């Protein structure tokens, strides 16, 4: 396995394990130490991949947006209203799947975080 493959594997592992902990305990109750224990990593290794817990949440937004871009690239809509309704339905189905408390945590985090991914002017989905 190359260094890049190992990095990507560990990065994804941290994301998935943190996501699971956030759902089990709540975002506020999970510490970086908890994430490291679950992943069997040092705290230094965590910081090699993510600058903070907030960065993990931002990563979740980025992954969701990548999924949206993939879904939308071959989809056509007859109106802006239809497109907006489709996007809202996707958000609602994600909220139903993840739970409203988890979704609320994502939004709350972006309002409090220094790196506000959802307000990034270069975000491709704002062109939709």
C-alpha positions as CSV (number, residue, x, y, z in Angstrom):
1,X,0.0,0.0,0.0
2,X,1.4,3.4,-1.0
3,X,1.7,6.3,1.5
4,X,-1.2,8.1,-0.2
5,X,-3.4,5.0,0.0
6,X,-2.6,4.6,3.7
7,X,-3.3,8.2,4.3
8,X,-6.7,8.0,2.5
9,X,-7.6,4.8,4.4
10,X,-6.8,6.4,7.8
11,X,-8.5,9.6,6.9
12,X,-11.7,7.8,6.0
13,X,-11.5,5.6,9.1
14,X,-11.3,8.6,11.3
15,X,-14.3,10.2,9.5
16,X,-16.4,7.1,9.8
17,X,-15.6,6.3,13.4
18,X,-16.1,9.9,14.5
19,X,-19.4,10.0,12.6
20,X,-20.5,6.8,14.5
21,X,-19.4,8.3,17.8
22,X,-21.3,11.6,17.1
23,X,-24.5,9.5,16.5
24,X,-24.0,7.4,19.6
25,X,-23.0,10.1,22.1
26,X,-23.7,13.5,20.4
27,X,-21.1,15.7,18.9
28,X,-20.6,17.8,22.0
29,X,-19.9,14.8,24.2
30,X,-17.3,13.2,21.8
31,X,-13.7,14.3,22.4
32,X,-10.8,14.0,20.0
33,X,-9.3,11.4,22.5
34,X,-12.5,9.3,22.1
35,X,-12.1,9.4,18.3
36,X,-8.4,8.4,18.6
37,X,-9.3,5.5,21.0
38,X,-11.9,4.2,18.6
39,X,-9.5,4.4,15.7
40,X,-6.5,3.2,17.7
41,X,-4.5,6.3,16.7
42,X,-2.4,8.8,18.5
43,X,-3.7,12.4,18.9
44,X,-0.9,13.5,16.7
45,X,-2.1,11.2,13.9
46,X,-5.6,12.6,14.3
47,X,-4.2,16.2,13.8
48,X,-2.3,15.0,10.7
49,X,-5.6,14.3,9.1
50,X,-8.0,16.9,10.7
51,X,-7.4,20.2,12.4
52,X,-10.4,19.7,14.7
53,X,-13.7,18.0,15.3
54,X,-15.3,20.8,13.2
55,X,-13.1,19.8,10.3
56,X,-14.7,16.3,10.4
57,X,-18.2,18.0,10.1
58,X,-16.9,20.1,7.2
59,X,-15.7,16.9,5.5
60,X,-19.2,15.5,5.9
61,X,-20.6,18.5,4.1
62,X,-18.0,18.1,1.3
63,X,-18.9,14.4,0.9
64,X,-22.7,15.3,0.8
65,X,-22.0,17.9,-1.9
66,X,-19.9,15.5,-4.0
67,X,-22.8,13.1,-3.8
68,X,-25.2,15.8,-4.9
69,X,-23.0,16.9,-7.8
70,X,-22.9,13.3,-9.0
71,X,-26.7,12.9,-8.7
72,X,-27.4,16.2,-10.4
73,X,-24.9,16.1,-13.3
74,X,-27.2,13.9,-15.4
75,X,-30.5,15.2,-14.1
76,X,-32.6,17.8,-15.8
77,X,-35.4,19.9,-14.3
78,X,-38.2,21.7,-16.0
79,X,-38.0,24.7,-13.6
80,X,-36.0,26.1,-10.8
81,X,-38.9,25.3,-8.5
82,X,-38.6,21.6,-9.4
83,X,-34.9,21.7,-8.8
84,X,-35.2,23.3,-5.4
85,X,-37.9,20.9,-4.4
86,X,-35.7,18.0,-5.4
87,X,-32.8,19.4,-3.3
88,X,-35.1,19.8,-0.3
89,X,-36.3,16.3,-0.7
90,X,-32.7,15.0,-0.6
91,X,-32.0,17.1,2.5
92,X,-35.2,15.7,4.2
93,X,-34.4,12.1,3.3
94,X,-30.9,12.6,4.7
95,X,-32.3,14.1,7.9
96,X,-34.7,11.2,8.3
97,X,-31.8,8.7,7.8
98,X,-29.4,10.5,10.1
99,X,-31.9,11.9,12.6
100,X,-32.8,15.5,13.3
101,X,-30.4,15.9,16.2
102,X,-27.5,14.8,14.1
103,X,-28.5,17.2,11.2
104,X,-29.0,20.0,13.7
105,X,-25.4,19.4,15.0
106,X,-24.1,19.7,11.4
107,X,-25.9,23.0,10.9
108,X,-25.0,24.3,14.3
109,X,-21.4,23.4,13.8
110,X,-21.2,25.4,10.6
111,X,-22.6,28.5,12.3
112,X,-20.0,28.2,15.1
113,X,-17.0,27.0,13.1
114,X,-14.2,29.2,12.0
115,X,-14.1,27.4,8.6
116,X,-17.7,27.9,7.3
117,X,-17.8,25.4,4.4
118,X,-21.4,25.9,3.6
119,X,-20.8,29.7,3.2
120,X,-17.8,29.2,0.9
121,X,-18.2,31.5,-2.2
122,X,-16.5,28.9,-4.4
123,X,-18.9,26.1,-3.5
124,X,-20.1,24.6,-6.8
125,X,-23.6,23.9,-5.6
126,X,-24.4,27.6,-5.3
127,X,-24.5,27.6,-9.1
128,X,-27.5,25.3,-9.1
